[in-house]
Amino acid sequence: MALFAGFEAFDRQVNGTTIHGVVGGNGPPLLLLHGYPQTHAMWHRVAPRLARENTVICTDLRGYGDSPAPAPHAGHVAYSKREMARDQLEVMAALGHRRFAVVGHDRGGRVARRMALDHPAAVTGLAVLDIVPTRLVYGVLDQARATAAWRYFFLVQPGGLPERLIGADPHRYLDHTLDEWRGDGNALDPAAVAEYHRCFDPDTVRASCADYRAGATVDLATTRPTPAGASPARCWSCGASAASARRTTCRRVGRRRRTAWRVARWTAGTSSPRNARTRRRPHCRRSCPRTDPRRRGAAAGHRGWGGRLPIPPTADRGVTERARRRGVRVGGYLFGAIWS
């Protein structure tokens, strides 16, 4: 608990497993979900600040940290994002929070997205950090991006191959993973890194591989692509349709919109470099910092992916529109750009 001074640790029996976490602060409930290969300890610098105005709950996803790892099954359903989202929903209910905001990083971002889709009445706000939908990842990979995203292909290999290879020197693998992703070698707190090493045991290795296998199989089947032409392109800020983009003004910022940035449809499975050149979407002019790509430098891409991705700075567009219709406020951090 040295990393979370003033927070209280807990373990809750939910959904056939046990979820470990910490809770602290006072105010509206806020759930923080970690990524791979971390634990809830990744939030140790952020959680105390958020706890000044929120009741902050940081949990370990099933199979990570001090949350036990259910045995993987052939269909990978035990580690589907739907099941992992249900874990977190029941934890929050056990803590007395039926409605709450959720922030997810990496794997936790996928769990948070699934939660907002399956349980929109429970999610008051959603923030997704540093990911794009898995279907898009597989759809836009070239040699450079596949080299940078090699875990998408390594960890899903069958027959226990990645578990055996990682198990030969798990701490070297963990250090390599952390070094590959952090820009500054001194950016991570040694106490947090020590916690990651403590928890990176054979059970966690098996669970994390099962998590990635589920992402490549059952999770893809859960979210099916939206048919092309199912919904019109709209201004990212005020929601006005593309049909009037050249002549009307954005209701939110009072500036004329124009169709100036060529991007693909942001519905799962329909984005690709090829159709990215054939479709335009409107956005507000430069005065709107939330919508102008020229003021969203990170929207041009991420170095780890080898250049520009054909994406706008929102997450799954179909997801955000459906969530908004159900009253979920969607916002977050994607490759360094704030989107909402």
C-alpha positions as CSV (number, residue, x, y, z in Angstrom):
1,M,0.0,0.0,0.0
2,A,3.0,2.3,0.0
3,L,2.1,3.3,-3.6
4,F,-1.4,4.3,-2.5
5,A,-1.2,6.2,0.8
6,G,-4.7,6.8,2.2
7,F,-6.3,4.0,0.0
8,E,-7.8,0.9,1.4
9,A,-7.2,-2.5,-0.2
10,F,-10.1,-4.9,-0.9
11,D,-10.9,-8.3,-2.4
12,R,-14.4,-9.0,-3.8
13,Q,-15.8,-12.4,-4.9
14,V,-17.6,-11.6,-8.2
15,N,-18.6,-13.4,-11.3
16,G,-16.9,-16.7,-10.3
17,T,-13.6,-15.1,-9.4
18,T,-11.9,-12.7,-7.0
19,I,-11.0,-9.1,-8.0
20,H,-8.3,-7.2,-6.0
21,G,-8.1,-3.5,-5.8
22,V,-7.8,-0.3,-3.8
23,V,-10.3,2.4,-3.0
24,G,-9.9,6.0,-1.7
25,G,-11.1,9.5,-1.9
26,N,-14.6,11.0,-1.7
27,G,-16.9,12.1,-4.5
28,P,-18.4,10.6,-7.7
29,P,-17.1,7.1,-8.3
30,L,-14.3,6.6,-10.8
31,L,-13.0,3.2,-11.9
32,L,-9.5,3.0,-13.3
33,L,-8.5,-0.1,-15.3
34,H,-4.8,-0.9,-16.1
35,G,-3.2,-2.3,-19.2
36,Y,-0.6,-5.0,-20.1
37,P,1.6,-6.1,-18.4
38,Q,0.9,-3.8,-15.5
39,T,-1.4,-4.0,-12.4
40,H,-3.5,-1.4,-10.7
41,A,-0.2,0.0,-9.4
42,M,0.2,1.9,-12.7
43,W,-2.3,4.5,-11.4
44,H,-0.2,5.3,-8.2
45,R,0.7,8.8,-9.4
46,V,-2.7,9.6,-10.9
47,A,-5.1,8.1,-8.3
48,P,-4.2,10.3,-5.3
49,R,-4.9,13.5,-7.4
50,L,-8.2,12.2,-8.7
51,A,-9.2,11.1,-5.2
52,R,-9.3,14.8,-4.2
53,E,-12.7,15.1,-5.9
54,N,-13.7,11.5,-6.7
55,T,-14.0,8.1,-5.0
56,V,-11.3,6.3,-7.0
57,I,-11.3,2.5,-7.4
58,C,-8.2,0.9,-9.0
59,T,-8.6,-2.8,-9.7
60,D,-6.5,-5.7,-11.1
61,L,-8.2,-7.3,-14.1
62,R,-8.8,-11.0,-13.7
63,G,-5.6,-12.9,-14.0
64,Y,-3.4,-9.8,-13.5
65,G,-1.8,-8.5,-10.3
66,D,-3.4,-10.1,-7.2
67,S,-6.6,-11.1,-8.9
68,P,-6.6,-14.9,-9.4
69,A,-6.4,-16.3,-12.9
70,P,-9.3,-18.5,-13.9
71,A,-8.3,-21.5,-16.0
72,P,-8.3,-20.7,-19.7
73,H,-10.8,-22.6,-21.9
74,A,-10.7,-23.6,-25.5
75,G,-13.1,-20.9,-26.6
76,H,-11.2,-18.2,-24.5
77,V,-14.6,-17.0,-23.2
78,A,-13.3,-16.8,-19.6
79,Y,-11.0,-13.9,-20.7
80,S,-13.4,-12.2,-23.1
81,K,-13.8,-8.5,-22.6
82,R,-17.4,-9.1,-21.9
83,E,-16.6,-11.3,-18.9
84,M,-13.9,-9.0,-17.7
85,A,-16.3,-6.1,-17.9
86,R,-18.8,-8.0,-15.9
87,D,-16.2,-8.6,-13.2
88,Q,-15.7,-4.8,-12.8
89,L,-19.4,-4.0,-12.9
90,E,-20.1,-6.4,-10.1
91,V,-17.1,-5.1,-8.1
92,M,-18.5,-1.6,-8.4
93,A,-21.9,-2.8,-7.3
94,A,-20.4,-4.6,-4.3
95,L,-18.8,-1.3,-3.3
96,G,-22.1,0.5,-3.6
97,H,-21.7,2.2,-6.9
98,R,-24.4,1.4,-9.5
99,R,-23.4,4.2,-11.8
100,F,-19.8,5.4,-12.3
101,A,-17.3,6.7,-14.7
102,V,-14.5,4.4,-16.0
103,V,-11.0,5.1,-17.4
104,G,-9.2,2.2,-19.2
105,H,-5.7,2.0,-20.5
106,D,-4.6,-0.6,-23.1
107,R,-6.3,-3.9,-22.2
108,G,-8.3,-2.1,-19.6
109,G,-9.5,0.3,-22.3
110,R,-11.0,-2.6,-24.2
111,V,-12.7,-3.8,-21.1
112,A,-14.1,-0.3,-20.5
113,R,-15.3,0.0,-24.0
114,R,-17.1,-3.3,-23.8
115,M,-18.7,-2.3,-20.5
116,A,-20.0,0.9,-22.0
117,L,-21.6,-1.1,-24.8
118,D,-23.1,-3.8,-22.6
119,H,-24.1,-1.7,-19.6
120,P,-24.7,1.9,-20.8
121,A,-27.0,2.6,-17.8
122,A,-24.1,2.0,-15.4
123,V,-21.4,4.0,-17.2
124,T,-21.7,7.8,-16.7
125,G,-18.5,8.6,-18.5
126,L,-15.9,6.7,-20.6
127,A,-12.2,7.4,-21.3
128,V,-10.1,5.1,-23.4
129,L,-6.3,5.5,-23.3
130,D,-3.7,4.5,-25.9
131,I,-5.7,2.0,-27.9
132,V,-7.7,1.6,-31.1
133,P,-10.2,-1.3,-31.7
134,T,-8.5,-4.6,-32.3
135,R,-10.3,-5.1,-35.6
136,L,-8.8,-1.9,-36.9
137,V,-5.3,-3.0,-35.7
138,Y,-5.5,-6.1,-37.8
139,G,-7.0,-4.2,-40.7
140,V,-4.2,-1.6,-41.1
141,L,-1.1,-3.5,-40.2
142,D,1.9,-3.4,-42.6
143,Q,5.4,-4.5,-42.0
144,A,6.5,-1.6,-39.8
145,R,3.3,-1.7,-37.7
146,A,3.3,-5.5,-37.4
147,T,6.9,-5.3,-36.2
148,A,6.0,-2.7,-33.5
149,A,2.8,-4.6,-32.5
150,W,4.4,-8.1,-32.5
151,R,2.6,-9.1,-29.3
152,Y,-0.7,-9.2,-31.1
153,F,0.7,-12.2,-33.0
154,F,3.1,-13.7,-30.5
155,L,0.9,-14.0,-27.4
156,V,-2.0,-15.5,-29.4
157,Q,0.0,-18.5,-30.6
158,P,-1.6,-21.8,-29.6
159,G,-0.2,-24.8,-27.7
160,G,1.3,-22.8,-24.8
161,L,4.2,-21.7,-27.0
162,P,4.4,-18.0,-25.7
163,E,3.9,-19.2,-22.1
164,R,6.9,-21.5,-22.4
165,L,9.1,-18.9,-24.1
166,I,8.2,-16.1,-21.7
167,G,8.5,-18.5,-18.8
168,A,12.2,-19.2,-19.6
169,D,13.0,-15.7,-18.4
170,P,9.9,-13.8,-17.4
171,H,11.6,-10.9,-15.8
172,R,13.8,-10.2,-18.8
173,Y,10.7,-10.3,-21.0
174,L,8.9,-7.9,-18.7
175,D,11.8,-5.4,-18.6
176,H,12.0,-5.5,-22.4
177,T,8.3,-4.8,-22.7
178,L,8.5,-1.9,-20.3
179,D,11.6,-0.5,-21.9
180,E,10.1,-0.7,-25.3
181,W,7.1,1.5,-24.3
182,R,8.5,4.1,-22.0
183,G,10.2,7.1,-23.6
184,D,12.4,8.0,-20.6
185,G,14.3,5.2,-18.9
186,N,13.6,6.8,-15.5
187,A,10.0,7.5,-16.1
188,L,8.7,4.5,-14.1
189,D,8.8,4.4,-10.3
190,P,11.1,1.6,-9.1
191,A,8.4,0.6,-6.6
192,A,5.8,0.2,-9.3
193,V,8.2,-1.8,-11.5
194,A,9.0,-4.1,-8.5
195,E,5.2,-4.6,-8.1
196,Y,4.9,-5.6,-11.8
197,H,7.8,-8.1,-11.3
198,R,6.2,-9.6,-8.2
199,C,3.0,-10.2,-10.0
200,F,4.4,-11.5,-13.3
201,D,4.3,-15.2,-12.3
202,P,3.3,-18.2,-14.5
203,D,-0.4,-17.8,-13.7
204,T,-0.3,-14.1,-14.9
205,V,1.6,-15.1,-18.0
206,R,-1.0,-17.8,-18.9
207,A,-3.9,-15.3,-18.1
208,S,-2.4,-12.5,-20.2
209,C,-1.9,-14.9,-23.2
210,A,-5.5,-16.0,-22.8
211,D,-6.5,-12.3,-22.7
212,Y,-4.8,-11.7,-26.1
213,R,-6.2,-14.9,-27.6
214,A,-9.7,-13.8,-26.6
215,G,-9.0,-10.4,-28.2
216,A,-8.2,-12.2,-31.5
217,T,-11.2,-14.5,-31.4
218,V,-14.2,-14.2,-29.2
219,D,-13.9,-10.5,-28.8
220,L,-13.8,-9.9,-32.6
221,A,-17.0,-12.0,-32.9
222,T,-18.7,-10.0,-30.2
223,T,-18.4,-6.7,-32.0
224,R,-19.4,-7.1,-35.6
225,P,-18.6,-4.5,-38.3
226,T,-21.2,-1.8,-39.0
227,P,-22.3,-2.0,-42.6
228,A,-21.0,0.8,-44.8
229,G,-23.4,3.6,-45.2
230,A,-25.3,2.8,-42.1
231,S,-24.9,6.3,-40.6
232,P,-23.9,9.6,-42.1
233,A,-20.6,11.4,-41.3
234,R,-21.1,14.1,-38.7
235,C,-19.2,17.0,-37.2
236,W,-17.1,15.6,-34.3
237,S,-18.0,18.6,-32.2
238,C,-21.7,19.4,-32.7
239,G,-22.9,16.3,-34.5
240,A,-24.3,18.0,-37.6
241,S,-24.4,15.9,-40.8
242,A,-21.9,16.1,-43.6
243,A,-24.6,17.2,-46.1
244,S,-24.6,20.7,-44.7
245,A,-21.0,20.9,-43.7
246,R,-19.9,23.5,-46.3
247,R,-22.7,26.0,-45.5
248,T,-23.7,25.8,-41.9
249,T,-21.8,26.6,-38.7
250,C,-20.9,24.4,-35.9
251,R,-23.4,24.9,-33.1
252,R,-20.8,24.3,-30.4
253,V,-18.0,26.6,-31.5
254,G,-19.8,29.0,-33.9
255,R,-17.5,28.4,-36.8
256,R,-18.1,27.2,-40.3
257,R,-17.4,23.5,-40.9
258,R,-15.5,22.1,-43.9
259,T,-14.7,18.7,-45.2
260,A,-10.9,18.9,-45.0
261,W,-9.5,15.8,-43.5
262,R,-9.7,12.5,-45.4
263,V,-10.3,9.6,-43.1
264,A,-11.9,6.2,-43.2
265,R,-15.2,5.3,-41.6
266,W,-14.5,4.8,-37.9
267,T,-16.8,1.8,-37.5
268,A,-15.2,-1.4,-36.5
269,G,-13.9,-3.3,-39.4
270,T,-14.6,-0.8,-42.2
271,S,-11.4,1.3,-41.9
272,S,-8.4,0.6,-44.1
273,P,-5.7,2.6,-45.8
274,R,-7.4,2.0,-49.1
275,N,-10.8,3.4,-48.3
276,A,-9.2,6.1,-46.2
277,R,-8.5,8.0,-49.4
278,T,-12.1,7.8,-50.6
279,R,-14.1,9.2,-47.8
280,R,-14.2,12.6,-46.2
281,R,-15.6,13.6,-42.8
282,P,-16.4,17.1,-41.7
283,H,-14.8,18.9,-38.8
284,C,-14.8,22.4,-37.4
285,R,-12.2,24.9,-38.2
286,R,-9.0,25.6,-36.4
287,S,-10.6,27.6,-33.6
288,C,-12.1,24.4,-32.3
289,P,-9.2,22.6,-30.5
290,R,-11.3,19.4,-30.1
291,T,-11.8,18.8,-33.8
292,D,-9.1,20.3,-35.9
293,P,-6.4,17.7,-36.7
294,R,-3.9,20.5,-37.1
295,R,-4.3,21.2,-33.4
296,R,-4.2,17.5,-32.5
297,G,-0.7,16.6,-33.3
298,A,-0.9,13.1,-31.9
299,A,-3.8,12.3,-34.2
300,A,-1.3,12.1,-37.1
301,G,-0.2,8.8,-35.7
302,H,2.0,7.2,-33.1
303,R,5.7,6.5,-33.6
304,G,5.3,2.9,-32.5
305,W,3.0,2.3,-35.4
306,G,5.4,3.6,-38.0
307,G,3.5,6.7,-39.1
308,R,0.0,8.0,-39.9
309,L,-3.0,5.9,-39.1
310,P,-6.2,6.5,-41.0
311,I,-8.2,7.4,-38.0
312,P,-9.9,10.4,-36.5
313,P,-9.3,11.2,-32.8
314,T,-12.3,9.4,-31.6
315,A,-12.6,5.8,-30.6
316,D,-15.0,3.4,-32.4
317,R,-17.3,6.0,-34.0
318,G,-20.2,3.6,-33.9
319,V,-19.6,2.9,-30.2
320,T,-19.5,6.6,-29.3
321,E,-22.7,7.4,-31.2
322,R,-24.6,4.5,-29.6
323,A,-23.2,5.4,-26.2
324,R,-24.3,9.0,-26.6
325,R,-27.8,8.1,-27.7
326,R,-28.0,6.1,-24.4
327,G,-26.9,9.0,-22.3
328,V,-23.2,8.0,-21.8
329,R,-20.8,10.8,-21.9
330,V,-17.8,9.6,-23.9
331,G,-14.4,11.2,-23.7
332,G,-10.8,10.1,-23.4
333,Y,-7.2,10.1,-24.4
334,L,-6.0,8.5,-27.7
335,F,-2.4,8.6,-28.7
336,G,-2.0,11.9,-26.9
337,A,-5.1,13.6,-28.2
338,I,-8.2,14.4,-26.2
339,W,-11.4,13.3,-27.9
340,S,-15.0,13.5,-26.9
